[in-house]
Amino acid sequence: SSVLKELEHIQEITKTRQIWLPSNLFVVGTMNSSDQGVFPLDTAFKRRFSFKYLPIDYSAHSKNPDFLNTKIHFNSNNYSWSAFAQSINEALLDNKISEDKLLGPYFLSPSELSKSDLTSLIIEKVCFYLWEDVLRHEDKNIIFNEDLRAFSDLNRQFESGAILFSESVLSYLDEFSSGLSEENILDARQLEEENTED
């Protein structure tokens, strides 16, 4: 019955070549208007829509174990995804790198974040993105150790346990790692235990 009504409706639209939309219809969409693969939106087009800016917000994930557990290991230190990404972002912002280049909470997908060790993903995905895209025309020392001349050096240095990141990034890593409250870490661990029990 409902299929027949839909077919009748489509036939009516075809005959009249008109379509009516109810006045209470809202279309909601999301976009990264600064993505390099997207042409800039025309100002006249943008005027016809309402835009709401949503900043990168790691605090919204402050009880998520995938953001708080230390799953990144290098130079005898352990870091959480949240501390690592925010440290990179701060170093980029200090050097006036465009906000659309920053690492959002889900730069790594939920399935990637759920892994027990993120270290290889940091090197293969995050550092590659930073080296090849974000810092393509910028000083690589904003993020990386000044001894690194090419991405292949970064891979070799990582394998040998050498320092990969700039003093600025390491300083921010210390700051963000110590900034994780014990309460959030305990809440995250408790939530993770409850999820594994189910």
C-alpha positions in Angstrom: 0.0 0.0 0.0 2.7 2.5 0.9 4.7 1.5 -2.1 1.7 2.3 -4.4 1.4 5.7 -2.7 5.0 6.4 -3.4 4.7 5.3 -7.0 1.6 7.6 -7.4 3.6 10.5 -5.9 6.5 9.9 -8.3 4.1 9.8 -11.2 2.5 13.1 -10.2 6.0 14.7 -9.9 6.9 13.4 -13.4 3.7 14.8 -14.9 3.9 18.2 -13.4 7.7 18.5 -13.3 7.4 20.1 -9.9 8.3 19.0 -6.5 7.1 20.5 -3.2 9.1 20.4 0.0 7.5 21.0 3.3 8.4 24.2 5.1 9.7 22.3 8.1 12.3 20.3 6.2 15.8 20.9 7.3 18.9 19.4 5.7 21.9 19.0 8.0 25.3 18.1 6.7 28.9 18.2 7.8 31.9 19.2 5.8 35.6 20.1 6.0 35.5 23.2 3.9 39.3 23.5 4.0 40.1 20.0 2.6 42.7 20.2 -0.1 40.7 17.9 -2.4 37.6 20.2 -2.3 37.2 23.3 -4.3 36.5 26.4 -2.2 32.8 27.1 -1.8 31.5 30.2 -3.5 30.5 32.9 -1.2 27.1 33.4 -2.8 26.5 29.7 -2.3 27.6 29.8 1.4 25.3 32.8 2.1 22.3 30.5 1.5 23.2 28.2 4.4 23.8 28.5 8.1 27.3 27.4 9.2 28.3 26.4 12.7 32.0 26.1 13.4 33.0 23.1 15.5 36.5 23.2 17.0 38.7 20.2 17.7 37.8 19.1 21.2 39.7 16.3 22.9 38.0 17.1 26.2 34.8 15.6 24.8 36.6 12.2 24.9 38.1 12.6 28.4 36.6 9.4 29.6 37.2 7.3 26.5 39.9 4.6 27.2 41.0 4.6 23.6 42.0 8.3 24.0 43.6 8.0 27.5 45.4 4.7 27.6 49.1 4.9 26.8 49.3 3.0 23.6 52.1 5.0 21.9 55.7 3.9 22.9 58.9 5.6 21.9 62.1 6.8 23.6 61.3 4.7 26.7 58.1 6.8 27.2 54.4 5.9 26.8 51.8 8.4 25.6 48.1 8.4 25.0 46.5 9.3 21.7 45.0 12.4 23.3 48.3 13.7 24.7 50.2 12.9 21.4 47.7 14.5 19.0 47.3 17.6 21.2 51.0 18.0 21.5 51.4 17.9 17.7 48.5 20.4 17.3 50.1 22.9 19.8 53.4 22.7 18.0 51.7 23.4 14.7 49.7 26.3 16.1 52.8 27.8 17.6 54.2 28.0 14.1 51.0 29.4 12.5 50.1 26.2 10.6 46.6 26.4 9.3 43.9 24.9 11.7 42.6 22.5 9.0 45.9 20.7 9.2 45.5 19.8 12.9 44.9 16.2 14.1 41.3 15.7 15.0 40.2 13.2 17.7 39.3 10.6 15.0 42.2 11.2 12.6 42.7 7.5 13.6 39.5 5.6 13.1 37.7 4.0 16.1 38.9 0.6 15.0 42.5 1.9 14.8 42.2 3.6 18.2 40.9 0.3 19.8 44.2 -1.5 19.1 46.5 -2.2 22.0 49.5 -0.5 20.4 49.3 2.6 18.2 53.0 3.1 17.7 53.3 1.8 14.2 50.2 3.7 13.1 51.7 6.9 14.5 54.8 6.3 12.3 53.1 5.0 9.2 49.9 7.1 9.1 50.3 10.2 11.4 54.0 11.0 10.8 53.7 10.3 7.1 50.7 12.8 6.9 52.7 15.4 8.9 55.8 15.0 6.8 54.2 14.7 3.3 51.2 16.9 3.7 51.3 19.3 6.6 54.9 20.2 6.5 55.4 19.8 2.7 56.4 23.4 2.3 57.2 24.1 5.9 60.2 23.5 8.2 60.0 19.9 9.2 61.8 20.8 12.5 58.4 22.2 13.7 57.5 18.6 14.6 60.5 16.4 13.9 64.1 16.2 15.2 66.4 18.4 13.1 68.6 15.3 12.2 65.9 13.9 10.0 66.4 14.8 6.4 63.8 12.5 4.7 60.9 10.3 5.8 63.1 7.3 5.3 65.4 8.8 8.0 62.4 8.9 10.3 61.7 5.2 9.8 65.4 4.3 10.4 65.6 6.5 13.5 62.4 5.0 14.9 63.7 1.5 14.4 66.9 2.4 16.2 65.1 4.1 19.1 66.4 7.6 18.4 64.6 10.8 19.2 62.1 11.5 16.4 60.3 14.7 17.6 61.4 18.3 18.2 62.0 19.8 21.6 58.7 21.6 21.3 56.7 18.5 20.7 58.5 16.6 23.5 57.8 19.5 25.9 54.1 19.5 25.0 54.0 15.7 25.4 55.3 16.1 28.9 52.7 18.8 29.6 49.7 16.9 28.2 50.8 13.5 29.7 51.1 15.0 33.2 47.8 16.8 32.6 45.8 13.6 32.4 43.9 13.5 35.7 44.1 10.3 37.7 40.3 10.4 37.9 39.9 10.4 34.1 42.4 7.5 33.7 40.7 5.5 36.5 37.2 6.2 35.0 38.5 5.2 31.5 40.0 1.9 32.9 36.8 1.1 34.8 34.7 1.7 31.6 37.1 -0.4 29.6 36.8 -3.3 32.1 33.0 -3.0 32.1 33.0 -3.2 28.3 35.2 -6.3 28.2 32.9 -8.0 30.8 29.9 -7.6 28.4 
